[in-house]
Amino acid sequence: MPKFNFFPHVNLLAYIKKINIRYNPCGTYNDNCRKLIHLIENKQKKDKFLNLDYKLELIDYNDEPLIEIEMQNSKVFKFNPENYDLMEIQRVIDNEQQQLHHNFMKNNLLENNEDSFKL
């Protein structure tokens, strides 16, 4: 029996408008920031998420690190990379991403397009 995935997992970078990463490369938390930077800089991801803006900011040793994520509906999430890894960030923003994905799918159904049934 074939397996169907009716509710696919939404990518971490989906439905995100802007990401601001402030970190110190010498900090103990920098692995989380590096993973996120590599995820954003991946060529396949760059080609897939063309409208994603990101800003990388190197900070002083005493400044507080921050990952700021702005969704397409202008909701902003702020995370301290010392306390959150990428999986935890995904869990926090997942509800908002699923809601945006649901709205996108509802507005872009094939049934809504009159040309979709013409032969």
Biopython code that builds the backbone (N, CA, C, O; Angstrom):
import numpy as np
from Bio.PDB.StructureBuilder import StructureBuilder

atoms = [
    (1, "MET", "N", (0.845, -1.171, 0.000)),
    (1, "MET", "CA", (0.000, 0.000, 0.000)),
    (1, "MET", "C", (0.894, 1.239, 0.000)),
    (1, "MET", "O", (1.818, 1.332, 0.808)),
    (2, "PRO", "N", (0.630, 2.186, -0.894)),
    (2, "PRO", "CA", (1.477, 3.386, -0.942)),
    (2, "PRO", "C", (1.261, 4.274, 0.281)),
    (2, "PRO", "O", (0.175, 4.328, 0.860)),
    (3, "LYS", "N", (2.319, 4.954, 0.642)),
    (3, "LYS", "CA", (2.236, 5.883, 1.771)),
    (3, "LYS", "C", (1.959, 7.283, 1.242)),
    (3, "LYS", "O", (2.563, 7.729, 0.266)),
    (4, "PHE", "N", (1.051, 7.950, 1.893)),
    (4, "PHE", "CA", (0.714, 9.315, 1.519)),
    (4, "PHE", "C", (1.084, 10.244, 2.662)),
    (4, "PHE", "O", (0.921, 9.914, 3.836)),
    (5, "ASN", "N", (1.580, 11.402, 2.294)),
    (5, "ASN", "CA", (1.935, 12.402, 3.285)),
    (5, "ASN", "C", (1.002, 13.597, 3.091)),
    (5, "ASN", "O", (1.327, 14.536, 2.364)),
    (6, "PHE", "N", (-0.140, 13.553, 3.735)),
    (6, "PHE", "CA", (-1.135, 14.600, 3.556)),
    (6, "PHE", "C", (-0.765, 15.893, 4.275)),
    (6, "PHE", "O", (-1.166, 16.977, 3.851)),
    (7, "PHE", "N", (-0.011, 15.784, 5.350)),
    (7, "PHE", "CA", (0.396, 16.959, 6.110)),
    (7, "PHE", "C", (1.918, 16.985, 6.175)),
    (7, "PHE", "O", (2.504, 16.573, 7.176)),
    (8, "PRO", "N", (2.559, 17.465, 5.115)),
    (8, "PRO", "CA", (4.026, 17.433, 5.087)),
    (8, "PRO", "C", (4.628, 18.390, 6.107)),
    (8, "PRO", "O", (4.034, 19.406, 6.469)),
    (9, "HIS", "N", (5.816, 18.036, 6.555)),
    (9, "HIS", "CA", (6.555, 18.877, 7.486)),
    (9, "HIS", "C", (7.008, 20.137, 6.748)),
    (9, "HIS", "O", (7.564, 20.045, 5.654)),
    (10, "VAL", "N", (6.782, 21.287, 7.323)),
    (10, "VAL", "CA", (7.155, 22.554, 6.697)),
    (10, "VAL", "C", (8.617, 22.844, 7.015)),
    (10, "VAL", "O", (9.057, 22.692, 8.154)),
    (11, "ASN", "N", (9.359, 23.259, 6.006)),
    (11, "ASN", "CA", (10.775, 23.579, 6.160)),
    (11, "ASN", "C", (10.961, 24.717, 7.160)),
    (11, "ASN", "O", (10.097, 25.584, 7.292)),
    (12, "LEU", "N", (12.085, 24.708, 7.857)),
    (12, "LEU", "CA", (12.376, 25.746, 8.852)),
    (12, "LEU", "C", (12.358, 27.141, 8.236)),
    (12, "LEU", "O", (11.944, 28.095, 8.895)),
    (13, "LEU", "N", (12.797, 27.279, 6.992)),
    (13, "LEU", "CA", (12.888, 28.591, 6.357)),
    (13, "LEU", "C", (11.611, 28.995, 5.613)),
    (13, "LEU", "O", (11.545, 30.096, 5.066)),
    (14, "ALA", "N", (10.612, 28.135, 5.585)),
    (14, "ALA", "CA", (9.383, 28.440, 4.857)),
    (14, "ALA", "C", (8.580, 29.517, 5.584)),
    (14, "ALA", "O", (8.488, 29.524, 6.811)),
    (15, "TYR", "N", (8.004, 30.421, 4.801)),
    (15, "TYR", "CA", (7.123, 31.491, 5.284)),
    (15, "TYR", "C", (7.836, 32.461, 6.227)),
    (15, "TYR", "O", (7.201, 33.090, 7.074)),
    (16, "ILE", "N", (9.134, 32.575, 6.081)),
    (16, "ILE", "CA", (9.914, 33.537, 6.862)),
    (16, "ILE", "C", (10.313, 34.675, 5.937)),
    (16, "ILE", "O", (10.806, 34.453, 4.831)),
    (17, "LYS", "N", (10.093, 35.894, 6.405)),
    (17, "LYS", "CA", (10.442, 37.066, 5.614)),
    (17, "LYS", "C", (11.883, 37.496, 5.868)),
    (17, "LYS", "O", (12.618, 37.807, 4.930)),
    (18, "LYS", "N", (12.284, 37.512, 7.141)),
    (18, "LYS", "CA", (13.594, 38.064, 7.485)),
    (18, "LYS", "C", (14.168, 37.342, 8.696)),
    (18, "LYS", "O", (13.444, 37.001, 9.631)),
    (19, "ILE", "N", (15.481, 37.113, 8.668)),
    (19, "ILE", "CA", (16.195, 36.537, 9.807)),
    (19, "ILE", "C", (17.378, 37.439, 10.120)),
    (19, "ILE", "O", (18.155, 37.793, 9.234)),
    (20, "ASN", "N", (17.505, 37.804, 11.381)),
    (20, "ASN", "CA", (18.627, 38.603, 11.848)),
    (20, "ASN", "C", (19.392, 37.762, 12.869)),
    (20, "ASN", "O", (18.832, 37.348, 13.884)),
    (21, "ILE", "N", (20.671, 37.512, 12.595)),
    (21, "ILE", "CA", (21.492, 36.682, 13.477)),
    (21, "ILE", "C", (22.604, 37.548, 14.051)),
    (21, "ILE", "O", (23.433, 38.077, 13.311)),
    (22, "ARG", "N", (22.619, 37.689, 15.364)),
    (22, "ARG", "CA", (23.682, 38.412, 16.069)),
    (22, "ARG", "C", (24.427, 37.399, 16.922)),
    (22, "ARG", "O", (23.850, 36.790, 17.823)),
    (23, "TYR", "N", (25.724, 37.220, 16.631)),
    (23, "TYR", "CA", (26.462, 36.252, 17.436)),
    (23, "TYR", "C", (27.944, 36.560, 17.437)),
    (23, "TYR", "O", (28.454, 37.290, 16.587)),
    (24, "ASN", "N", (28.621, 35.980, 18.421)),
    (24, "ASN", "CA", (30.066, 36.079, 18.556)),
    (24, "ASN", "C", (30.643, 34.729, 18.134)),
    (24, "ASN", "O", (30.289, 33.712, 18.729)),
    (25, "PRO", "N", (31.523, 34.683, 17.123)),
    (25, "PRO", "CA", (32.057, 33.401, 16.653)),
    (25, "PRO", "C", (32.835, 32.632, 17.716)),
    (25, "PRO", "O", (33.036, 31.426, 17.577)),
    (26, "CYS", "N", (33.273, 33.306, 18.766)),
    (26, "CYS", "CA", (34.037, 32.635, 19.825)),
    (26, "CYS", "C", (33.154, 32.163, 20.972)),
    (26, "CYS", "O", (33.658, 31.558, 21.918)),
    (27, "GLY", "N", (31.865, 32.417, 20.916)),
    (27, "GLY", "CA", (30.964, 32.035, 22.001)),
    (27, "GLY", "C", (30.698, 30.537, 22.021)),
    (27, "GLY", "O", (30.926, 29.839, 21.032)),
    (28, "THR", "N", (30.216, 30.056, 23.153)),
    (28, "THR", "CA", (29.943, 28.625, 23.297)),
    (28, "THR", "C", (28.683, 28.208, 22.549)),
    (28, "THR", "O", (28.503, 27.023, 22.269)),
    (29, "TYR", "N", (27.817, 29.144, 22.224)),
    (29, "TYR", "CA", (26.537, 28.878, 21.582)),
    (29, "TYR", "C", (26.630, 28.933, 20.065)),
    (29, "TYR", "O", (25.637, 28.674, 19.386)),
    (30, "ASN", "N", (27.799, 29.264, 19.512)),
    (30, "ASN", "CA", (27.900, 29.593, 18.095)),
    (30, "ASN", "C", (27.560, 28.433, 17.169)),
    (30, "ASN", "O", (27.331, 28.657, 15.981)),
    (31, "ASP", "N", (27.521, 27.201, 17.673)),
    (31, "ASP", "CA", (27.177, 26.067, 16.823)),
    (31, "ASP", "C", (25.752, 26.192, 16.291)),
    (31, "ASP", "O", (25.493, 25.863, 15.134)),
    (32, "ASN", "N", (24.831, 26.664, 17.121)),
    (32, "ASN", "CA", (23.447, 26.864, 16.676)),
    (32, "ASN", "C", (23.376, 27.919, 15.582)),
    (32, "ASN", "O", (22.652, 27.753, 14.600)),
    (33, "CYS", "N", (24.126, 29.005, 15.750)),
    (33, "CYS", "CA", (24.129, 30.073, 14.751)),
    (33, "CYS", "C", (24.779, 29.595, 13.453)),
    (33, "CYS", "O", (24.296, 29.912, 12.365)),
    (34, "ARG", "N", (25.859, 28.842, 13.560)),
    (34, "ARG", "CA", (26.530, 28.329, 12.362)),
    (34, "ARG", "C", (25.629, 27.388, 11.573)),
    (34, "ARG", "O", (25.583, 27.453, 10.344)),
    (35, "LYS", "N", (24.921, 26.525, 12.268)),
    (35, "LYS", "CA", (24.000, 25.615, 11.580)),
    (35, "LYS", "C", (22.935, 26.401, 10.821)),
    (35, "LYS", "O", (22.602, 26.068, 9.684)),
    (36, "LEU", "N", (22.406, 27.442, 11.454)),
    (36, "LEU", "CA", (21.387, 28.259, 10.806)),
    (36, "LEU", "C", (21.971, 28.998, 9.604)),
    (36, "LEU", "O", (21.320, 29.092, 8.563)),
    (37, "ILE", "N", (23.181, 29.520, 9.734)),
    (37, "ILE", "CA", (23.831, 30.225, 8.623)),
    (37, "ILE", "C", (24.078, 29.266, 7.462)),
    (37, "ILE", "O", (23.833, 29.615, 6.308)),
    (38, "HIS", "N", (24.561, 28.059, 7.760)),
    (38, "HIS", "CA", (24.788, 27.073, 6.697)),
    (38, "HIS", "C", (23.476, 26.667, 6.033)),
    (38, "HIS", "O", (23.434, 26.443, 4.823)),
    (39, "LEU", "N", (22.423, 26.574, 6.810)),
    (39, "LEU", "CA", (21.118, 26.243, 6.257)),
    (39, "LEU", "C", (20.641, 27.341, 5.302)),
    (39, "LEU", "O", (20.090, 27.049, 4.241)),
    (40, "ILE", "N", (20.854, 28.593, 5.681)),
    (40, "ILE", "CA", (20.438, 29.718, 4.839)),
    (40, "ILE", "C", (21.321, 29.833, 3.604)),
    (40, "ILE", "O", (20.828, 30.110, 2.511)),
    (41, "GLU", "N", (22.624, 29.622, 3.771)),
    (41, "GLU", "CA", (23.582, 29.806, 2.679)),
    (41, "GLU", "C", (23.607, 28.651, 1.680)),
    (41, "GLU", "O", (24.223, 28.773, 0.622)),
    (42, "ASN", "N", (22.956, 27.546, 1.990)),
    (42, "ASN", "CA", (22.915, 26.408, 1.081)),
    (42, "ASN", "C", (22.315, 26.851, -0.255)),
    (42, "ASN", "O", (21.276, 27.511, -0.276)),
    (43, "LYS", "N", (22.958, 26.496, -1.366)),
    (43, "LYS", "CA", (22.514, 26.959, -2.681)),
    (43, "LYS", "C", (21.087, 26.518, -2.996)),
    (43, "LYS", "O", (20.306, 27.292, -3.549)),
    (44, "GLN", "N", (20.747, 25.290, -2.649)),
    (44, "GLN", "CA", (19.388, 24.814, -2.909)),
    (44, "GLN", "C", (18.368, 25.639, -2.135)),
    (44, "GLN", "O", (17.298, 25.957, -2.654)),
    (45, "LYS", "N", (18.697, 25.985, -0.898)),
    (45, "LYS", "CA", (17.767, 26.776, -0.086)),
    (45, "LYS", "C", (17.675, 28.199, -0.616)),
    (45, "LYS", "O", (16.601, 28.801, -0.604)),
    (46, "LYS", "N", (18.808, 28.743, -1.083)),
    (46, "LYS", "CA", (18.775, 30.094, -1.643)),
    (46, "LYS", "C", (17.890, 30.144, -2.879)),
    (46, "LYS", "O", (17.159, 31.112, -3.086)),
    (47, "ASP", "N", (17.956, 29.101, -3.699)),
    (47, "ASP", "CA", (17.125, 29.058, -4.898)),
    (47, "ASP", "C", (15.654, 28.825, -4.561)),
    (47, "ASP", "O", (14.770, 29.289, -5.281)),
    (48, "LYS", "N", (15.397, 28.118, -3.487)),
    (48, "LYS", "CA", (14.018, 27.800, -3.112)),
    (48, "LYS", "C", (13.329, 28.964, -2.401)),
    (48, "LYS", "O", (12.151, 29.226, -2.642)),
    (49, "PHE", "N", (14.056, 29.662, -1.528)),
    (49, "PHE", "CA", (13.482, 30.767, -0.752)),
    (49, "PHE", "C", (14.106, 32.078, -1.219)),
    (49, "PHE", "O", (14.976, 32.638, -0.552)),
    (50, "LEU", "N", (13.650, 32.557, -2.371)),
    (50, "LEU", "CA", (14.241, 33.747, -2.985)),
    (50, "LEU", "C", (13.957, 35.022, -2.199)),
    (50, "LEU", "O", (14.778, 35.939, -2.203)),
    (51, "ASN", "N", (12.825, 35.095, -1.533)),
    (51, "ASN", "CA", (12.432, 36.316, -0.830)),
    (51, "ASN", "C", (12.948, 36.389, 0.595)),
    (51, "ASN", "O", (12.632, 37.335, 1.315)),
    (52, "LEU", "N", (13.729, 35.417, 1.012)),
    (52, "LEU", "CA", (14.252, 35.400, 2.374)),
    (52, "LEU", "C", (15.405, 36.395, 2.499)),
    (52, "LEU", "O", (16.409, 36.287, 1.795)),
    (53, "ASP", "N", (15.249, 37.355, 3.394)),
    (53, "ASP", "CA", (16.320, 38.304, 3.696)),
    (53, "ASP", "C", (16.949, 37.900, 5.013)),
    (53, "ASP", "O", (16.256, 37.531, 5.961)),
    (54, "TYR", "N", (18.261, 37.975, 5.062)),
    (54, "TYR", "CA", (18.915, 37.689, 6.336)),
    (54, "TYR", "C", (20.082, 38.637, 6.533)),
    (54, "TYR", "O", (20.689, 39.133, 5.584)),
    (55, "LYS", "N", (20.366, 38.867, 7.790)),
    (55, "LYS", "CA", (21.442, 39.778, 8.162)),
    (55, "LYS", "C", (22.272, 39.093, 9.233)),
    (55, "LYS", "O", (21.743, 38.611, 10.234)),
    (56, "LEU", "N", (23.555, 39.056, 9.013)),
    (56, "LEU", "CA", (24.486, 38.453, 9.957)),
    (56, "LEU", "C", (25.273, 39.569, 10.618)),
    (56, "LEU", "O", (25.860, 40.410, 9.937)),
    (57, "GLU", "N", (25.287, 39.577, 11.936)),
    (57, "GLU", "CA", (25.935, 40.638, 12.689)),
    (57, "GLU", "C", (26.882, 40.008, 13.704)),
    (57, "GLU", "O", (26.453, 39.238, 14.564)),
    (58, "LEU", "N", (28.157, 40.332, 13.605)),
    (58, "LEU", "CA", (29.131, 39.852, 14.582)),
    (58, "LEU", "C", (29.169, 40.838, 15.741)),
    (58, "LEU", "O", (29.262, 42.048, 15.537)),
    (59, "ILE", "N", (29.096, 40.314, 16.945)),
    (59, "ILE", "CA", (28.997, 41.176, 18.121)),
    (59, "ILE", "C", (30.215, 41.010, 19.013)),
    (59, "ILE", "O", (31.027, 40.103, 18.832)),
    (60, "ASP", "N", (30.317, 41.907, 19.976)),
    (60, "ASP", "CA", (31.373, 41.880, 20.980)),
    (60, "ASP", "C", (31.162, 40.706, 21.930)),
    (60, "ASP", "O", (30.079, 40.123, 21.976)),
    (61, "TYR", "N", (32.180, 40.371, 22.673)),
    (61, "TYR", "CA", (32.106, 39.237, 23.589)),
    (61, "TYR", "C", (31.032, 39.440, 24.657)),
    (61, "TYR", "O", (30.362, 38.486, 25.050)),
    (62, "ASN", "N", (30.865, 40.680, 25.128)),
    (62, "ASN", "CA", (29.921, 40.964, 26.215)),
    (62, "ASN", "C", (28.494, 41.225, 25.738)),
    (62, "ASN", "O", (27.569, 41.227, 26.550)),
    (63, "ASP", "N", (28.299, 41.445, 24.440)),
    (63, "ASP", "CA", (26.949, 41.695, 23.925)),
    (63, "ASP", "C", (26.130, 40.408, 23.919)),
    (63, "ASP", "O", (26.671, 39.303, 23.871)),
    (64, "GLU", "N", (24.827, 40.581, 23.969)),
    (64, "GLU", "CA", (23.937, 39.423, 24.018)),
    (64, "GLU", "C", (23.633, 38.913, 22.609)),
    (64, "GLU", "O", (23.258, 39.700, 21.740)),
    (65, "PRO", "N", (23.790, 37.609, 22.370)),
    (65, "PRO", "CA", (23.470, 37.042, 21.055)),
    (65, "PRO", "C", (21.956, 36.984, 20.854)),
    (65, "PRO", "O", (21.192, 36.936, 21.818)),
    (66, "LEU", "N", (21.536, 36.990, 19.591)),
    (66, "LEU", "CA", (20.107, 37.011, 19.301)),
    (66, "LEU", "C", (19.847, 36.427, 17.915)),
    (66, "LEU", "O", (20.582, 36.699, 16.966)),
    (67, "ILE", "N", (18.812, 35.636, 17.815)),
    (67, "ILE", "CA", (18.278, 35.204, 16.524)),
    (67, "ILE", "C", (16.864, 35.756, 16.456)),
    (67, "ILE", "O", (15.996, 35.375, 17.241)),
    (68, "GLU", "N", (16.644, 36.658, 15.508)),
    (68, "GLU", "CA", (15.340, 37.304, 15.356)),
    (68, "GLU", "C", (14.728, 36.849, 14.037)),
    (68, "GLU", "O", (15.331, 37.010, 12.977)),
    (69, "ILE", "N", (13.538, 36.285, 14.107)),
    (69, "ILE", "CA", (12.860, 35.746, 12.931)),
    (69, "ILE", "C", (11.550, 36.489, 12.739)),
    (69, "ILE", "O", (10.712, 36.537, 13.639)),
    (70, "GLU", "N", (11.380, 37.075, 11.542)),
    (70, "GLU", "CA", (10.125, 37.754, 11.206)),
    (70, "GLU", "C", (9.391, 36.914, 10.163)),
    (70, "GLU", "O", (9.926, 36.622, 9.094)),
    (71, "MET", "N", (8.174, 36.537, 10.488)),
    (71, "MET", "CA", (7.363, 35.713, 9.592)),
    (71, "MET", "C", (6.735, 36.591, 8.508)),
    (71, "MET", "O", (6.808, 37.817, 8.587)),
    (72, "GLN", "N", (6.123, 35.976, 7.505)),
    (72, "GLN", "CA", (5.500, 36.729, 6.418)),
    (72, "GLN", "C", (4.268, 37.501, 6.873)),
    (72, "GLN", "O", (3.851, 38.446, 6.203)),
    (73, "ASN", "N", (3.688, 37.117, 7.990)),
    (73, "ASN", "CA", (2.549, 37.877, 8.515)),
    (73, "ASN", "C", (3.004, 38.913, 9.548)),
    (73, "ASN", "O", (2.191, 39.396, 10.335)),
    (74, "SER", "N", (4.287, 39.254, 9.551)),
    (74, "SER", "CA", (4.924, 40.285, 10.382)),
    (74, "SER", "C", (5.003, 39.928, 11.860)),
    (74, "SER", "O", (5.269, 40.808, 12.679)),
    (75, "LYS", "N", (4.787, 38.699, 12.223)),
    (75, "LYS", "CA", (4.976, 38.274, 13.604)),
    (75, "LYS", "C", (6.466, 38.016, 13.813)),
    (75, "LYS", "O", (7.116, 37.375, 12.987)),
    (76, "VAL", "N", (7.003, 38.524, 14.933)),
    (76, "VAL", "CA", (8.441, 38.445, 15.196)),
    (76, "VAL", "C", (8.698, 37.514, 16.377)),
    (76, "VAL", "O", (8.038, 37.597, 17.413)),
    (77, "PHE", "N", (9.670, 36.630, 16.194)),
    (77, "PHE", "CA", (10.126, 35.732, 17.256)),
    (77, "PHE", "C", (11.582, 36.054, 17.551)),
    (77, "PHE", "O", (12.379, 36.242, 16.632)),
    (78, "LYS", "N", (11.931, 36.118, 18.830)),
    (78, "LYS", "CA", (13.313, 36.379, 19.236)),
    (78, "LYS", "C", (13.798, 35.221, 20.094)),
    (78, "LYS", "O", (13.116, 34.778, 21.017)),
    (79, "PHE", "N", (15.001, 34.741, 19.765)),
    (79, "PHE", "CA", (15.574, 33.599, 20.466)),
    (79, "PHE", "C", (16.999, 33.911, 20.883)),
    (79, "PHE", "O", (17.743, 34.575, 20.162)),
    (80, "ASN", "N", (17.361, 33.427, 22.049)),
    (80, "ASN", "CA", (18.747, 33.493, 22.491)),
    (80, "ASN", "C", (19.395, 32.169, 22.095)),
    (80, "ASN", "O", (18.962, 31.119, 22.571)),
    (81, "PRO", "N", (20.428, 32.183, 21.233)),
    (81, "PRO", "CA", (21.023, 30.923, 20.773)),
    (81, "PRO", "C", (21.698, 30.124, 21.880)),
    (81, "PRO", "O", (22.014, 28.951, 21.686)),
    (82, "GLU", "N", (21.922, 30.740, 23.035)),
    (82, "GLU", "CA", (22.471, 29.983, 24.158)),
    (82, "GLU", "C", (21.425, 29.025, 24.723)),
    (82, "GLU", "O", (21.771, 27.986, 25.285)),
    (83, "ASN", "N", (20.148, 29.372, 24.575)),
    (83, "ASN", "CA", (19.067, 28.591, 25.176)),
    (83, "ASN", "C", (18.279, 27.747, 24.177)),
    (83, "ASN", "O", (17.611, 26.796, 24.582)),
    (84, "TYR", "N", (18.337, 28.070, 22.880)),
    (84, "TYR", "CA", (17.541, 27.383, 21.866)),
    (84, "TYR", "C", (18.446, 26.811, 20.784)),
    (84, "TYR", "O", (19.351, 27.489, 20.298)),
    (85, "ASP", "N", (18.195, 25.552, 20.409)),
    (85, "ASP", "CA", (18.853, 25.017, 19.222)),
    (85, "ASP", "C", (17.836, 25.066, 18.074)),
    (85, "ASP", "O", (16.706, 25.514, 18.270)),
    (86, "LEU", "N", (18.229, 24.609, 16.884)),
    (86, "LEU", "CA", (17.358, 24.741, 15.718)),
    (86, "LEU", "C", (16.058, 23.944, 15.852)),
    (86, "LEU", "O", (15.010, 24.383, 15.378)),
    (87, "MET", "N", (16.123, 22.795, 16.486)),
    (87, "MET", "CA", (14.902, 21.996, 16.661)),
    (87, "MET", "C", (13.908, 22.708, 17.584)),
    (87, "MET", "O", (12.702, 22.671, 17.338)),
    (88, "GLU", "N", (14.401, 23.346, 18.630)),
    (88, "GLU", "CA", (13.514, 24.075, 19.540)),
    (88, "GLU", "C", (12.936, 25.314, 18.865)),
    (88, "GLU", "O", (11.773, 25.653, 19.079)),
    (89, "ILE", "N", (13.742, 25.989, 18.052)),
    (89, "ILE", "CA", (13.246, 27.142, 17.293)),
    (89, "ILE", "C", (12.145, 26.683, 16.342)),
    (89, "ILE", "O", (11.108, 27.334, 16.216)),
    (90, "GLN", "N", (12.385, 25.549, 15.670)),
    (90, "GLN", "CA", (11.375, 24.998, 14.759)),
    (90, "GLN", "C", (10.073, 24.706, 15.498)),
    (90, "GLN", "O", (8.992, 24.984, 14.979)),
    (91, "ARG", "N", (10.164, 24.152, 16.699)),
    (91, "ARG", "CA", (8.954, 23.836, 17.467)),
    (91, "ARG", "C", (8.177, 25.095, 17.833)),
    (91, "ARG", "O", (6.946, 25.091, 17.826)),
    (92, "VAL", "N", (8.888, 26.169, 18.153)),
    (92, "VAL", "CA", (8.220, 27.410, 18.566)),
    (92, "VAL", "C", (7.501, 28.061, 17.384)),
    (92, "VAL", "O", (6.363, 28.507, 17.524)),
    (93, "ILE", "N", (8.157, 28.121, 16.219)),
    (93, "ILE", "CA", (7.555, 28.810, 15.073)),
    (93, "ILE", "C", (6.682, 27.892, 14.221)),
    (93, "ILE", "O", (6.037, 28.357, 13.282)),
    (94, "ASP", "N", (6.651, 26.605, 14.531)),
    (94, "ASP", "CA", (5.928, 25.638, 13.707)),
    (94, "ASP", "C", (4.434, 25.942, 13.619)),
    (94, "ASP", "O", (3.849, 25.813, 12.544)),
    (95, "ASN", "N", (3.819, 26.334, 14.701)),
    (95, "ASN", "CA", (2.384, 26.630, 14.684)),
    (95, "ASN", "C", (2.079, 27.772, 13.718)),
    (95, "ASN", "O", (1.118, 27.705, 12.952)),
    (96, "GLU", "N", (2.896, 28.811, 13.759)),
    (96, "GLU", "CA", (2.698, 29.953, 12.858)),
    (96, "GLU", "C", (2.943, 29.546, 11.404)),
    (96, "GLU", "O", (2.208, 29.962, 10.509)),
    (97, "GLN", "N", (3.975, 28.734, 11.170)),
    (97, "GLN", "CA", (4.260, 28.266, 9.813)),
    (97, "GLN", "C", (3.119, 27.404, 9.278)),
    (97, "GLN", "O", (2.733, 27.535, 8.116)),
    (98, "GLN", "N", (2.585, 26.530, 10.112)),
    (98, "GLN", "CA", (1.478, 25.673, 9.670)),
    (98, "GLN", "C", (0.248, 26.510, 9.327)),
    (98, "GLN", "O", (-0.461, 26.210, 8.366)),
    (99, "GLN", "N", (-0.003, 27.550, 10.104)),
    (99, "GLN", "CA", (-1.142, 28.419, 9.825)),
    (99, "GLN", "C", (-0.941, 29.159, 8.499)),
    (99, "GLN", "O", (-1.874, 29.255, 7.701)),
    (100, "LEU", "N", (0.263, 29.682, 8.258)),
    (100, "LEU", "CA", (0.551, 30.357, 6.993)),
    (100, "LEU", "C", (0.475, 29.381, 5.820)),
    (100, "LEU", "O", (-0.025, 29.726, 4.750)),
    (101, "HIS", "N", (0.970, 28.166, 6.026)),
    (101, "HIS", "CA", (0.907, 27.144, 4.974)),
    (101, "HIS", "C", (-0.547, 26.772, 4.673)),
    (101, "HIS", "O", (-0.919, 26.605, 3.512)),
    (102, "HIS", "N", (-1.350, 26.646, 5.701)),
    (102, "HIS", "CA", (-2.772, 26.337, 5.524)),
    (102, "HIS", "C", (-3.468, 27.441, 4.723)),
    (102, "HIS", "O", (-4.249, 27.152, 3.816)),
    (103, "ASN", "N", (-3.187, 28.691, 5.053)),
    (103, "ASN", "CA", (-3.778, 29.814, 4.315)),
    (103, "ASN", "C", (-3.307, 29.831, 2.867)),
    (103, "ASN", "O", (-4.091, 30.106, 1.958)),
    (104, "PHE", "N", (-2.029, 29.536, 2.652)),
    (104, "PHE", "CA", (-1.488, 29.498, 1.296)),
    (104, "PHE", "C", (-2.172, 28.404, 0.476)),
    (104, "PHE", "O", (-2.570, 28.632, -0.667)),
    (105, "MET", "N", (-2.304, 27.222, 1.065)),
    (105, "MET", "CA", (-2.932, 26.108, 0.350)),
    (105, "MET", "C", (-4.413, 26.394, 0.078)),
    (105, "MET", "O", (-4.937, 26.017, -0.970)),
    (106, "LYS", "N", (-5.072, 27.050, 1.008)),
    (106, "LYS", "CA", (-6.487, 27.373, 0.827)),
    (106, "LYS", "C", (-6.670, 28.375, -0.316)),
    (106, "LYS", "O", (-7.621, 28.265, -1.090)),
    (107, "ASN", "N", (-5.767, 29.348, -0.423)),
    (107, "ASN", "CA", (-5.888, 30.378, -1.453)),
    (107, "ASN", "C", (-5.395, 29.922, -2.815)),
    (107, "ASN", "O", (-5.784, 30.499, -3.831)),
    (108, "ASN", "N", (-4.550, 28.903, -2.863)),
    (108, "ASN", "CA", (-3.940, 28.484, -4.125)),
    (108, "ASN", "C", (-4.347, 27.076, -4.542)),
    (108, "ASN", "O", (-3.552, 26.358, -5.149)),
    (109, "LEU", "N", (-5.548, 26.683, -4.233)),
    (109, "LEU", "CA", (-6.040, 25.379, -4.654)),
    (109, "LEU", "C", (-6.211, 25.340, -6.164)),
    (109, "LEU", "O", (-6.504, 26.358, -6.791)),
    (110, "LEU", "N", (-6.029, 24.174, -6.737)),
    (110, "LEU", "CA", (-6.267, 24.031, -8.169)),
    (110, "LEU", "C", (-7.734, 24.250, -8.510)),
    (110, "LEU", "O", (-8.056, 24.741, -9.591)),
    (111, "GLU", "N", (-8.612, 23.891, -7.600)),
    (111, "GLU", "CA", (-10.034, 24.060, -7.857)),
    (111, "GLU", "C", (-10.431, 25.530, -7.957)),
    (111, "GLU", "O", (-11.442, 25.859, -8.578)),
    (112, "ASN", "N", (-9.641, 26.415, -7.350)),
    (112, "ASN", "CA", (-9.946, 27.843, -7.407)),
    (112, "ASN", "C", (-9.555, 28.461, -8.738)),
    (112, "ASN", "O", (-10.019, 29.548, -9.082)),
    (113, "ASN", "N", (-8.708, 27.777, -9.484)),
    (113, "ASN", "CA", (-8.239, 28.299, -10.756)),
    (113, "ASN", "C", (-9.154, 27.783, -11.863)),
    (113, "ASN", "O", (-9.289, 26.572, -12.041)),
    (114, "GLU", "N", (-9.779, 28.687, -12.603)),
    (114, "GLU", "CA", (-10.714, 28.281, -13.653)),
    (114, "GLU", "C", (-10.001, 27.575, -14.800)),
    (114, "GLU", "O", (-10.598, 26.726, -15.462)),
    (115, "ASP", "N", (-8.742, 27.907, -15.047)),
    (115, "ASP", "CA", (-8.005, 27.312, -16.159)),
    (115, "ASP", "C", (-7.530, 25.896, -15.855)),
    (115, "ASP", "O", (-7.081, 25.198, -16.764)),
    (116, "SER", "N", (-7.614, 25.465, -14.633)),
    (116, "SER", "CA", (-7.055, 24.162, -14.268)),
    (116, "SER", "C", (-7.851, 22.992, -14.842)),
    (116, "SER", "O", (-7.316, 21.890, -14.966)),
    (117, "PHE", "N", (-9.114, 23.209, -15.193)),
    (117, "PHE", "CA", (-9.933, 22.115, -15.704)),
    (117, "PHE", "C", (-10.125, 22.167, -17.213)),
    (117, "PHE", "O", (-10.852, 21.340, -17.765)),
    (118, "LYS", "N", (-9.499, 23.107, -17.887)),
    (118, "LYS", "CA", (-9.618, 23.184, -19.346)),
    (118, "LYS", "C", (-8.641, 22.204, -19.976)),
    (118, "LYS", "O", (-7.518, 22.032, -19.502)),
    (119, "LEU", "N", (-9.074, 21.581, -21.023)),
    (119, "LEU", "CA", (-8.212, 20.629, -21.738)),
    (119, "LEU", "C", (-7.639, 21.220, -22.982)),
    (119, "LEU", "O", (-6.893, 20.551, -23.697)),
]
sb = StructureBuilder()
sb.init_structure("model")
sb.init_model(0)
sb.init_chain("A")
sb.init_seg("    ")
for serial, (resi, resn, name, xyz) in enumerate(atoms, 1):
    if name == "N":
        sb.init_residue(resn, " ", resi, " ")
    sb.init_atom(name, np.array(xyz, "f"), 0.0, 1.0, " ", f" {name:<3s}", serial, name[0])
structure = sb.get_structure()
